[in-house]
Amino acid sequence: MNLRVLEVLAALGCLILFIALLVMLPGLMEGMEGLAYVTALVAFIASLSTAGYMIGKMAA
């Protein structure tokens, strides 16, 4: 598969994960909404970084 397509698919998948976490986590962590948003952001950054690392490894 073309690496550009794979990068776009990984970015879209991570964005969907981020939106899902933004919607779900505040309801699950009632009383700690701030921590829920930070957790969603950290999970998004971690998943996007991991995807980028794996794609970079494939390109090399």
LINMORA-V809402 format. One record per residue. SS is DSSP state (alpha for helix, beta for strand, coil for the rest). OMEGA is omega as a letter, one per 30 degrees, with the letter a starting at -180 (NA if undefined). D_LAST is the distance of its C-alpha to the last C-alpha in whole Angstrom. Layout:
BEGIN
ss: [SS:SS]
omega: [OMEGA:OMEGA]
d_last: [D_LAST:D_LAST]
END
This chain:
BEGIN
ss: [coil:coil:alpha:alpha:alpha:alpha:alpha:alpha:alpha:alpha:alpha:alpha:alpha:alpha:alpha:alpha:alpha:alpha:alpha:alpha:alpha:alpha:alpha:alpha:alpha:alpha:alpha:alpha:coil:coil:coil:coil:alpha:alpha:alpha:alpha:alpha:alpha:alpha:alpha:alpha:alpha:alpha:alpha:alpha:alpha:alpha:alpha:alpha:alpha:alpha:alpha:alpha:alpha:alpha:alpha:alpha:alpha:alpha:coil]
omega: [l:a:l:l:l:l:l:l:l:l:l:l:l:l:l:l:a:l:l:l:l:a:a:a:l:l:l:a:a:a:l:a:l:l:l:l:l:l:l:l:l:l:l:a:a:a:l:l:l:l:l:l:a:l:l:l:l:a:a:NA]
d_last: [15:14:11:14:17:15:15:18:19:18:20:23:23:22:25:27:27:28:31:32:32:34:37:37:37:40:42:41:41:44:46:42:41:39:37:36:35:33:32:30:29:27:26:24:22:21:20:18:17:16:14:12:11:10:9:6:5:6:4:0]
END
